[in-house]
Every structure is written in C-alpha cells, then in structure tokens.
Amino acid sequence: MAERVVIVGAGQAGAQVAISLRQLGFAGAVALLGEEPAPPYQRPPLSKALLSGEMAPERTLIRSEAYYAKSAIELRVNSRVERILEERRAVVLAGGEELPYDVLALCTGTGARRLALPGAELAGVFYLRTLADAARIRAAVRGGGRAVIVGGGYIGLEVAASLTKLGAEVAVVEALGRVMSRVVAPPVSAFFAGEHAARGVELLTGTAVAALAGAGRVSAVLTRDGRRLPADLVVIGIGAVPNDALALAAGLAVDNGIVVDEQGRTSDPAIYAAGDVTNHPNALFDCRVRLESVHNAMAQAKVVAQAIMGLPARYAEVPWFWSDQYDLKLQIAGLGAPDDELILRGDPAARAFTCLHLRQGRLVALDCVNRGADFLAGQKLIRQGAPLDRARAADPDVKLSEL
C-alpha cells in the first residue's frame, strides 16, 4: 500500500481524488498541489452564475479550506510542478523543491486554446478558465459596452448570456455553420440561436475571425468576410487543450491527453491520471475519448482513488454534460455523431423538448432542453442499449422511463 500520494492539479478531479482517498480510509500522506491561489473550486459557474454576479466566489469552493486541514490533506496553492522524476518517484516544483511520492495522480485539466491571430494580445482580450479570469471579465463589462465572443460553443453562449444580463451588447462569431455544432443536434442549435437572437445577441456563423484591431487596447474584431465588429472587450472561447506537457516530458503515453486504462493508470504503474486531461476507454461506446465535464472528472477520480487503495475499480460511465443559458437548462447524455438518426420529442416553441440520437435503432445520446425527466431516463436507456420503439419515443406524453 502506498504511503504517500501526490496529486498534481487542484481542480475538480484532483480534489476528488484526495477526498475519496480519505473517505476510503487511506491513512497515508496526501499532498494536493494547485497552481492557483484559491482552494479547489467548481469551474462551471465561471461562465454562468459567477460571471453574471448571481453567485459569490466562495460558493464555488468544493470544500472549505478548513476541510483539508481537518482531513490531513496537505493543500498547497500557488504550487507549480515543473517536472516529474520518474526514476526517483518525485516531482520538482518551481523553485527546485522536490516532493517524493509512492503514487502520483495527474489531474492537470485543460487550458484555453489560444487565438493565434494579429491583435490577440491586445488589452481587453480575455480567456475564461479561472476565478481571476471571471473577475477580470466582469470588471471590464459596463452597461452599454460592446462585447464580442469568439466561439459559439456552449461556453461561448453561456458567456454571451451572462454578459447580456450585465447589460452588454453582445456579438458571437462562430466559424462553423451553427452554434454548439460539436455537442448538439441541428434542431437544438437552431433553438438556442433563436433564444440568443431574441435577447439581442448578434450571431455570426460560418465566418472566422481574421484579426483583432486596436491601438494598445482592442476596439474591433475583423472577420474574414469583411465585417468589422466594434468591441470594448473580447472573450475567446474556441475550445480547450489538455495540459499534458508534464506527462509528455516524463515519457508517459500521450495522445490528445494522457492515455490511461479503465482504472486511470498511465503507462507508468505508479502514476494515475483523472479528469479532462485523460484519454480513456469507454466500454459502453467501445472507443477511447477525452471528455471535458465535471461528471467525468469526479467519477474517474473516484475510480483512481479506489485503484490506489487496491480496490476493484473500472471506469465505465455514460458521459453527460450540461449548460445553463438564461432560464434554459440544456442536458446532454451519451456521445452523438453527425449521421445519427434524430427523433424530436416535444415542441421547441414550448421551450421544453428533447432530441434523441439513434444508431441502429438504439439510443446513443440525447439533448434535453428543460426536460430533466427525459435526461435521467435517457441515461439508463443508453446504458441498456436496447432498441427503441420510434413512435413511442417521439411521443412526449410517453415517459422515456416506460420504454
């Protein structure tokens, strides 16, 4: 049994590994290392309630600071790990300090994909990954100010909704042909585009950004089709990249994230990984996948803690995600594909409907708007993999739980 576990990354996955180890009765030393000054916190509110001012920063904390001391978890904030010394089983922090480990857990998450265009480094251009980022964006917004969001994924649309609530005039630029195209079906994209447009958000799809203009500070976004969008601030939301540089430098297997098995173990048996940074197998869909979701981070972290304890563990979950925009809750389960058969349950005009994704007659994913019961039942149907009666599945008066 390991006597010292070091966890690199104090986000949702890292905190959950530490918490689960103590809940499982691990009596050894646990060190939790985070680069930010804050204790571990939830990231989903950053683009939603925190940015709009409906949630205070302290409410995002996963546990109070006192919890870590009480649980004998050595929480070290402002601690950046520079490299892993596999042969000595130690990590090296910025400044040269070495911390030994028997087991290492890499929970380093993702970083914002950077915009490599002229003007991207101007003042007033923001990325949203941390509490500090959210605070800076909120401080930059003023009623009547003009904000341009680059990227029409669910994070970009959440930011658009939050800034609209704060009184900003918002435009969203999406290079692909529809918003949230990588995560939802076309009818759901069309519905959310309409909801944003109804609140005054200008949506530009099928056009990419050519440059950001300004003298020291951003003043406009220039698109490739010749448009000039005035901007007092710009938020870049063009996706995330796995923070796998430490693993790569240590010689671990890396392929769009740190490659792990069903227990979260890397190519080094003494090193595990969990959360957004992992490329892991999904037995339900018979594929490898890297997921950016709280559910994945927490569930995989729990499996890693069990594996460290020598307990039976196997990560095999139905992926799920959610997004809050205005008074709308979007819940997604499963892994859809562009060529899936689509069945619409309910009327989008009623602002409560579900889009089912079928493959060979079986439910593989669903996008639910304000239909929580469909979401919960749909997860079970995806796991079961049983064929669906299409006519009954399309009837919103028939409960999915009855299929």
RADA-V536829 format. One record per run of one state. SS is the DSSP state (@ for helix, = for strand, . for the rest). FROM is the first residue (numbers start at 1). TO is the last residue. If there is no record, write none. Layout:
BEGIN
SS|FROM|TO ; SS|FROM|TO
END
This chain:
BEGIN
.|1|3 ; =|4|8 ; .|9|11 ; @|12|23 ; .|24|28 ; =|29|33 ; .|34|40 ; =|41|41 ; .|42|43 ; @|44|47 ; .|48|48 ; @|49|52 ; .|53|56 ; @|57|60 ; =|61|61 ; .|62|64 ; @|65|70 ; .|71|72 ; =|73|76 ; .|77|80 ; =|81|85 ; @|86|88 ; .|89|89 ; =|90|93 ; .|94|97 ; =|98|100 ; .|101|102 ; =|103|106 ; .|107|109 ; =|110|112 ; .|113|122 ; =|123|123 ; .|124|124 ; =|125|127 ; .|128|130 ; @|131|140 ; .|141|145 ; =|146|150 ; .|151|153 ; @|154|165 ; .|166|168 ; =|169|174 ; .|175|185 ; @|186|198 ; .|199|201 ; =|202|205 ; .|206|208 ; =|209|214 ; .|215|216 ; =|217|223 ; .|224|227 ; =|228|230 ; .|231|232 ; =|233|236 ; .|237|239 ; =|240|242 ; .|243|244 ; @|245|249 ; .|250|253 ; =|254|254 ; .|255|257 ; =|258|259 ; .|260|264 ; =|265|265 ; .|266|270 ; =|271|273 ; .|274|277 ; =|278|282 ; .|283|286 ; =|287|289 ; .|290|293 ; @|294|308 ; .|309|319 ; =|320|325 ; .|326|327 ; =|328|334 ; .|335|340 ; =|341|347 ; @|348|350 ; .|351|351 ; =|352|359 ; .|360|361 ; =|362|369 ; .|370|371 ; @|372|384 ; .|385|386 ; =|387|387 ; .|388|389 ; @|390|394 ; .|395|399 ; @|400|402 ; .|403|403
END
